[in-house]
Amino acid sequence: MIIPGTPGSPVLIALETFAASCIQVQRGMRPRATEEEVMKAHRIAAGVVLASVGIGSACAEDYPTRPIRIVTATPGGGNDFLARIIAPALTKALGQNVLVDNRASRLVAPVTKRATPDGYTLAVGGGTMQFIPLLQVDAGYDILTDFAPISQLERSPNVLVVNPSLNVNSVQELVTLAKAKPGALGYGTGGSGGSLHVAGEMFMLATDTKFKRIVYKSTGPALLALAGNEVQLVFSTPPGAMALVSNGKLKALGVTSAEPFPLLPDLPTLASQGLKDYDVETIGYIVAPLKTPRNIIDLLNRHIVTIMSDPDVQRRLAGGGSMAVTSTPEGLAAKLRSEDARMRRLLKQIGLEPER
């Protein structure tokens, strides 16, 4: 704990005197403290605690005093979509500029983890940030222990999208084509360990097919490569994919959730197209570096919950195929623990081992 006060202040002089007395007692240089001295020490300690709390409260009232950055994946993906919805709304709510700092998917968590835990660096993440540590030995972070949860932001299934030139209109037609050309069709993903990577591995396992995996920095570049026919299919979050589906550049074959998704009612599930028990959903969330002061976390949580409950924000998310879902910091922590345990079981079932 940082003791308040300046050199020579009465509080510090009293504490230094008391500490010296304790040392003298330990060394046998003076008798044990009297009851009056003990009570005086208690009053000093209480004053220090109250002063510390006062300083913490003052800092919370002053926050923020400079721009805040939200670290997230490269433009075009679902996390970037979320961050750019939140940033201007937080700017208005907090009275300070909130800027989006785009990084490669694999760097979002390490950059955020290393940042000073003062509320001026946040991260919007999703499945990739959650699951990279499960598939990379040297990921450099643990989603469960290295961050301070703020709130969940949304939930959505993944969408299986293909290039229209592939001339398939259903999952079964895609499977038939893939079996006729083993390893010839490419599927694009972001970094290893993300839900989009896992969705592709699950698909191959469930259908006994083989696709050539091509890795991009994040989902955004993978979708652009799909639109350009560099790869033939991608599992994507809806916000990144549905705009390209709407303008005819991509074709959606189904959603990866076990049940039909209310915001994409025209898309069948993969499970209903022959992939029994196929179920992959992703969540979006916002976190801060571990040890960010709780009063700042609570302030940000209140603003995030308000922002995500705004009808206009919910319409924008719905347009991209995501449902706004918020939580307490504890609720997000529990969700991340649950998803981590589920994905560990799933990866063991698939047979995916951490890469070195």
Secondary structure, 3 states (H helix, E strand, C coil): CCCCCCCCCHHHHHHHHHHHHHHHHHCCCCCCCCHHHHHHHHHHHHHHHHHHHHHHHHHHHHCCCCCEEEEEECCCCHHHHHHHHHHHHHHHHHCCCEEEEEECHHHHHHHHHHCCCCCCEEEEECHHHHHHHHHECCCCCCCCCCEEEEEEEEEEECEEEECHHHCCCCHHHHHHHHHHCCCCCEEEECCCCCHHHHHHHHHHHHHCCCCEEEECCCHHHHHHHHHCCCCCEEEECHHHHHHHHHCCCCEEEEECCCCCCCCCCCCCECHHHCCCCCCCEEEEEEEEECCCCHHHHHHHHHHHHHHHCCHHHHHHHHHCCCEECCCCHHHHHHHHHHHHHHHHHHHHHHCCCCEC
